[in-house]
Amino acid sequence: MNLAYVPVPLDRLSEVFRVLGQPRAEVVESQPPTDAIAFRPWTQDRVIRLRRELTNPNIRALFDLCAARPNKFVTIREIEAKTGAAQPTVRAALAGLTMFLKSRFKAKNWPLDWDFSTGMSRYKMTAEIAAWWTLKD
């Protein structure tokens, strides 16, 4: 079974369960148009395409660090250490990632989880997405 991981705000989780409980035909009809920017599942094909198209060294470092340690957080300071970039440069790259995913993948969601509760930006990747990210072409 192929699975996709999509972050869902807790206050909208009941809507997801309601949609998943519908017959498949109804769910397919409710999908956003392919040109609409929406929450989209990250599949193996999409992650591989992302790896090929992503050129920013700070974002590549983030993905490489996360893939090397699936399900464990990577901090923005670790990205800075790996690339030698200053924090404002890394933050700008992270903002650029959101715009890149919207324009190239029509996605509102990242293939990473993030957390800001500690006062420091930190990111992690599931083991499945990490495996896809590290697949050899």
N, C-alpha and C positions, 0 to 999 in steps of 0.2 A: 504494500500500500504506500503510495506517495503521500507525504504530508507536507503541509505548508504552515509556517509559523507566522502569525499575524498578531501584532500587539493590539489589544482591545481595551479601551477605557472601561474601568469597572462599572461605571454607570450605564454602559451600553451593552454589557455582557448578556443581559436577558434578551436583547434583540438578536444577538448572534444565535443563542440557543433556539429562539423562536424560528429563525430562518433555517437552521440546521434540521429542525423538526418537520419542515415542509417537504412535500414530495419534490424530487429533484427537478422536474420541469419548472416548477414555480421558482426555485432558486436560480436556475439558469436564466430565466426571464428577468430576474431582478438584478442581474449583474450590470455594472456600469458599462457604458459604451467604451470600446477599446481606446478611444481618444480622450476619454475623461480622466482627470487626475483623481485617483481613489486609493483606498487601502487595497493593496494587491498582494497575494501570497508570493513568497520567495521560493521559487522552485529551483531545481538543479540547473536547468537551462538558463534561467534568469541570473543566477549567481555567476555562472561561467561567463555569460555575456558581460555582466558588470565587471568581472575581473579583467576581461579583455579591453573594455572601454575606459576604465578608470585610470587616469594618468597622474593625478595629483599625488606627489610623494608622501605628503602627510596623511592622506586618507588611505593610501596603499599600506603605509606603516601601521595605521590603526587596524586595518583588516588582517594584515599579516600577524601582528601581535595577538589579536583576538583568536585567530585561527590556530595559533601555536598553543594557546591555553583556553580551549573551549570551556564555556560555562564559568569562567573566572573573569573578574573585572580587570580592565586595562584602564589606567588613568591617563589624563591628558598630559601629565608630566612624563609618563613613559613614552608617549608619542614624541614629545619635545626632545627627550634624550636620544631616541632612535634617529630622528631626522636632523637634530641640531637647530630646529626652528624655534623661534620665540613663541610664547603663548598666544599673542594676538594673531600671528600667522596661522597657527594651528586652529584657533577658533574660527578664523575666516574660512579656512578650508572646510571645517565642519559645517558651517553655514552654506558653503558652496555645495556640499554633498546633498543637502536637502533640495537645493535648486536643480542639481544635476539629475537626481532621481525623479523629480517631477517632470523635467523636460525630456529626458531620454527613456524613462521607464513608466511614466504616467503614474508614479507611486508616491503616496503621501508617507508611507512607512519605510523605515530602514530595515535592512536584513540583520541589524544588531539591536540589542536591548541597551538602554542607557539609564543612568541613575544620577540624579543631582542632589540626593538627600543628604549627602555627607559634606556638602559645600564644595566638592571637587567633582568635576565631570568625569564619569567613568562609564565604560562600555564593555559589553560582552556579547559573545556569539554562541549560538547553540552548537553542539557537536556535529549535527547534521549539516548545517551551513558551513562550518569550518571544514568538514570533509569535502564539500563541493568546492569551496574556495581554493583548496589545495590540490584539487585534481589536476593532473598533467594533461596538457593538450595533446 
